[in-house]
Amino acid sequence: MWIDTHCHLDAAEFDLDRDAVADAAYAAGVSRIVIPAVARSNFAQVRALAHRTRGAVYALGIHPLFTPQAQDADLDVLRHEIEASLTDPRFVGIGEIGLDYFVLGLDDARQQFFYQAQLALAGRFDLPVICHVRKSQDQVLKGLRQHQVQRGIAHAFNGSFQQAQGYLDQGLHLGFGGNLTFERARQIRRLALQLPLDALVIETDAPDISPAWLYRQRNTPDQVPAIGACLAQLRNLDPMTLALGTSANALAALPRLALSSA
């Protein structure tokens, strides 16, 4: 069975057929879907969605793209929500957090304030993190080292081999998804081939980062097996071997996945 380690199933793009999308993923062999929060406004939504969706789990965090609207008090709310979720078997960690230096106009100090505070919460509660690392691999890694956070996922990784090794040395896993299905994505495909198999997890980031066959269309979690098959072909592996390996990696990155039943 496959695990989608990053899927925004709560997004508005799924409002008309969310349950059907989740059912299609499960029918395709996706046994777990990790739904990360992005802001205080959707903490309750992702929790409720995870509880009513077969195989779904959730993470809580404030995404860097949502820091312009975020209030300092949201961190207190996040801490209380984390404390309340520690006994919830469908809660797996803190995310989506991180830094984004691709989108213009974001205040770096504000991003860093929320990122550092959430890393501190990860350390306080001994929880893994799901990190947004777009054009910010070195800075995100620096924060992980400073706070000694040693478990989680660098989502949609697209850095250098040296940066990848830095994350692996820190104990994190690297998320690969639809981007690796494009033949022109040579750097991502090279990394997906050269990195050790136990470093990799599969994700969709649905509804975003669609694979080549859904270019400019909505992405969905049922695409995980086909994305995995593409990765298996790159590495000359049987898809089932890759499914078992990447699922084991997901459990190592997010140990609380083992607490929830399908």
Order of alpha helices (4+ residues) and beta strands (2+ residues): beta-alpha-beta-alpha-beta-alpha-beta-alpha-beta-alpha-beta-alpha-beta-alpha-beta-alpha-alpha
